[in-house]
Amino acid sequence: VVAHSFGGLIAQKLVSACSQRKCGGNVAGLCLLCSVPPSGNGAMVGRFLRRTPLAAIKLSYRFATASFTTDAEACRECFFGDSLPQSKLLAYQSKIATSS
C-alpha cells in the first residue's frame, strides 16, 4: 500500500485492522509519504492557528475553495516556494487540478 497525506492515515488504519484480522487480507508492505500521523492533525492545526491566525485562515480558505487549482499564486502559496520557476508551477498546478 502506498499512501500520501490523509490517505496515509487511512492506510495506517487499514494495516491496523488487517493486523487484528478485521479485514479480508494481508498487507505485505506500507509506504507513507507526508502522512498524517495516527493521532490525526488536530494538534498541528491548533498550533498553526495560534501562531499565525491570518495565515491559517487564508490557507484554510484556499483548501476549502480549492483555489489552488485555478490561481497560480494560491497554488504556489499552498504547495511550493518562491524559488519554483513559473513554468514548473503552472505544469504542477495543471496536474493538481486534474487530480483534485
VOGU-3710 file (C-alpha; in Angstrom, 3 decimals, decimal comma):
1> vvahsfggli> 0,000/0,000/0,000  1,329/3,444/-0,939  -0,377/6,459/0,615  0,058/10,219/0,913  -1,280/12,791/3,384  -4,766/11,837/4,649  -4,505/8,643/2,604  -1,653/7,726/4,945  -3,984/7,961/7,912  -6,476/5,674/6,168
11> aqklvsacsq> -3,694/3,237/5,187  -2,467/3,086/8,779  -5,977/2,240/9,947  -6,222/-0,433/7,232  -2,936/-2,037/8,296  -4,025/-1,912/11,923  -7,340/-3,601/11,076  -5,571/-6,264/8,987  -3,084/-6,962/11,774  -6,058/-7,564/14,068
21> rkcggnvagl> -7,696/-9,828/11,448  -10,529/-7,336/10,903  -10,054/-7,067/7,144  -10,198/-9,523/4,306  -6,487/-9,826/3,556  -2,907/-9,169/4,447  -0,827/-6,096/3,707  2,658/-7,011/2,507  4,092/-3,503/2,874  3,282/0,106/3,554
31> cllcsvppsg> 4,886/3,256/2,106  3,756/6,563/3,612  4,575/9,918/2,032  3,991/13,019/4,177  1,366/11,102/6,091  -0,982/12,418/8,716  0,007/10,668/11,972  -2,290/8,029/13,512  -3,486/10,606/16,061  -4,699/12,932/13,259
41> ngamvgrflr> -3,636/16,501/12,550  -5,777/18,407/15,061  -2,830/19,400/17,263  -0,863/20,703/14,286  -3,826/22,731/13,055  -4,278/24,202/16,539  -0,601/25,246/16,714  -0,826/26,821/13,265  -3,950/28,783/14,240  -2,337/30,069/17,453
51> rtplaaikls> 0,993/31,017/15,849  -0,232/32,640/12,641  -4,013/33,040/12,675  -4,294/35,106/9,486  -2,085/32,725/7,503  -4,064/29,771/8,869  -7,371/31,300/7,831  -6,029/32,169/4,381  -4,637/28,659/3,839  -7,838/27,038/5,104
61> yrfatasftt> -9,837/29,172/2,678  -7,569/28,167/-0,219  -8,081/24,490/0,569  -11,835/24,786/1,205  -12,381/26,551/-2,122  -9,644/24,621/-3,990  -8,496/27,960/-5,396  -5,029/26,468/-5,880  -6,421/24,629/-8,920  -7,175/27,876/-10,781
71> daeacrecff> -4,968/30,518/-9,116  -1,230/30,005/-9,691  -0,165/32,161/-6,742  -2,550/30,298/-4,439  -1,001/27,057/-5,693  2,493/28,409/-5,004  1,460/29,530/-1,530  -0,137/26,184/-0,618  2,425/23,768/-2,028  5,601/25,427/-3,282
81> gdslpqskll> 8,024/28,231/-2,552  9,131/31,373/-4,300  12,112/29,620/-5,905  9,968/27,385/-8,153  10,027/28,743/-11,733  6,649/29,901/-13,035  6,702/27,356/-15,880  7,084/24,458/-13,439  4,471/25,945/-11,121  1,940/26,034/-13,956
91> ayqskiatss> 2,798/22,474/-15,005  2,362/21,179/-11,444  -0,801/23,219/-10,950  -2,278/21,576/-14,040  -1,550/18,130/-12,602  -3,040/19,115/-9,235  -6,159/20,476/-10,917  -6,770/17,273/-12,900  -6,324/15,089/-9,823  -8,474/17,188/-7,453
//
